[in-house]
Amino acid sequence: MEISGTFQRTLLAALLVNHDRLVLTESLIGELWEHNPPRNAENALQAHISRLRRRLRGVDPARKSPRFLSMPSGYRLCLNGDAFDADVFTHALLDVRANPSNNPLEMIGKLRTALTLWRGPTFGGTLGGFICQAAAVRYKEYRAAALERLYEAELMIGRHNEIVAELSELVESESLNERLCQQLMVALYRCGRQRDALAVYQRMRARLMDELGVEPSPVLQKCQMAILAHDAVLQPRPAPVPSLT
């Protein structure tokens, strides 16, 4: 379903991130118009809700329970168990976090499946107001955490060759993520590309200095020194031998 119009997209996004919870009328007015609401803001909001309700009803005309519940103080969008990509993704990440001793292959499978749910900018690039912007920051942080855990697991089982291209692209797009940078440096070093690993560090250092005026973190500096020293700590740990007893 394609939702046209900035107001409609923003309204749907704000309700989705709070699905099955009441969103106050005042909050939705602020989300749509920020500091310049129209004189009849509540009526205008009701009109947008009505249009959105009709659009959603057209998607699933056989649905008996209402998508929207109107209350004296606001509105609630009811999913009633329907899948919401952001929830599926977040639950997968929380599951991996809650079970850090999982088999790395199982962890990799869960995280890669969850990350396929990202198909573009959050909310399709809709900026919205505080509700949408706060949710977009939160989801971006979750995605970064999932990527970091994914490549940590990939390095753990010695897949440095397989992830160099993916990490290289991510380090360019997630330009200030030092953890992904560190993982790329380690992967390149394990592939026998020490010079490239050190070049990645220098590019990250230049970005940090240009954009934030700071040096790389002690962790990233330590990684650079380990590469220069050919420290054995950079090599993958041997897989544990399964017990026969």
Secondary structure by P-SEA (a helix, b strand, c coil): cccccaaaaaaaaaaaaaccbbbbaaaaaaaacccccccaaaaaaaaaaaaaaaaaaaaccccccccccccccbbbbbccccccaaaaaaaaaaaaaacccccaaaaaaaaaaaaccccccccccccccaaaaaaaaaaaaaaaaaaaaaaaaaaaaccccccaaaaaaaaaaacccaaaaaaaaaaaaaacaaaaaaaaaaaaaaaaaacccccccaaaaaaaaaaaacccccccccccccccc
